[in-house]
Amino acid sequence: MQHIVNAQGLNMPKLGLGTWPMLGEECTRAVEQALALGYRHIDTAAAYDNEDAVGQALANSPTPREQIHVTTKVWWDQLHPDAMRHSMDRSLKALRSEYVDLFMLHWPTTDWDLPRTLDTLVSFKEQGLARNIGVANFPLPLLRKVIAELGTPLSAIQVEYHVLLGQNALLDYARQHDMALTAYTPLARNKVSQIPAIQQIAAKHGVLPTQVALKWLLDQPNVAAIPKASSESNQLANLAALDVRLDDEDRALIASLSKRERQVSPDFAPVWDAFDE
Ligand SMILES: NC(=O)c1ccc[n+]([C@@H]2O[C@H](COP(=O)([O-])OP(=O)(O)OC[C@H]3O[C@@H](n4cnc5c(N)ncnc54)[C@H](OP(=O)(O)O)[C@@H]3O)[C@@H](O)[C@H]2O)c1
């Protein structure tokens, strides 16, 4: 059974495959394998330098392109209209596609004409190059400005989110505005496997800690998750997380964990929202 997030015309499988930092043949092989196992959502970005490898996997796979959700993103130093257009053209060419399912601004910047950047983003949707548009790594005040003040029809936001990092305020806002929230780094780079409370829940159900961490995300309305996994065994385990059944006691235990551990915060990151647990 497919588990889908529906938001403003977006129909995105809840579990996707993250592709960073895979490159070249390793990436092509991992994406082809994931598609063969049943994944129908692939996350890439211009900055990952692997869109061509993903495009090769899409071309090799017997699964029709229209059955696969592909997200890509434009880097933060390419947000002037001409540069954005070139980035979109390069992405489509590399992905061997006439459209992407979701096109995102990868990070905000301060060096931009925000309304023009957003107009360009919207024009991609109007031209059918992007079926849906979204943003990644936008803190809540900036997301509010983009939606409430500037009226941009975003279907999704992508942020770091896992059992060690809370995103309640952003998630509330996303739900109120019929947007999906894609959780990146959903396994906290496998740190979730070392958390005693997660190990305890996993032992209780006879599953893996990574599956508990993923299912906690996937059970939440509007939330999708994109764990990166290269091996067949990890890809399969992550897919099987969809079948795990967590109960109220498990959720209460996970809610009691401190949620302040951000894994991804490069020097160009915005000022993040206060931690919310
Ligand atoms: N928008 C953004 O700014 C942004 C930032 C960061 C990441 N992302 C996206 O999010 C994706 C995932 O994030 P991430 O790669 O940072 O972290 P992650 O998915 O939390 O962790 C990936 C690591 O966990 C391992 N792993 C996966 N499944 C496992 C399993 N079942 N058991 C044990 N280990 C497992 C992987 O190993 P193997 O590969 O060996 O399986 C890899 O080392 C990226 O690939 C990218 O697409 C987006």
The ligand as a Gaussian input file, in Angstrom:
#p B3LYP/6-31G(d) Opt

LIG

0 1
 N       17.406000      20.078000       2.330000
 C       18.564000      19.962000       2.927000
 O       19.239000      20.966000       3.223000
 C       19.070000      18.598000       3.289000
 C       20.129000      18.480000       4.200000
 C       20.581000      17.206000       4.516000
 C       19.996000      16.083000       3.928000
 N       18.988000      16.235000       3.030000
 C       18.363000      15.062000       2.376000
 O       18.008000      14.119000       3.374000
 C       18.591000      12.862000       3.070000
 C       18.850000      12.052000       4.321000
 O       19.629000      12.768000       5.259000
 P       21.105000      12.320000       5.723000
 O       21.744000      11.525000       4.663000
 O       21.751000      13.559000       6.206000
 O       20.836000      11.451000       7.039000
 P       19.993000      10.148000       7.440000
 O       19.092000       9.727000       6.360000
 O       19.419000      10.444000       8.787000
 O       21.140000       9.068000       7.687000
 C       21.828000       8.458000       6.636000
 C       22.803000       7.433000       7.252000
 O       22.041000       6.419000       7.935000
 C       22.419000       5.144000       7.428000
 N       21.216000       4.303000       7.395000
 C       20.141000       4.407000       6.577000
 N       19.227000       3.451000       6.843000
 C       19.757000       2.717000       7.857000
 C       19.291000       1.603000       8.569000
 N       18.113000       1.048000       8.305000
 N       20.100000       1.102000       9.568000
 C       21.287000       1.661000       9.845000
 N       21.778000       2.741000       9.207000
 C       21.021000       3.256000       8.212000
 C       22.975000       5.373000       6.051000
 O       23.883000       4.343000       5.755000
 P       23.957000       3.567000       4.322000
 O       23.986000       4.598000       3.260000
 O       25.191000       2.792000       4.454000
 O       22.752000       2.720000       4.168000
 C       23.642000       6.740000       6.217000
 O       24.935000       6.573000       6.775000
 C       19.849000      13.225000       2.269000
 O       20.332000      12.117000       1.547000
 C       19.315000      14.342000       1.412000
 O       18.586000      13.800000       0.302000
 C       18.504000      17.473000       2.723000

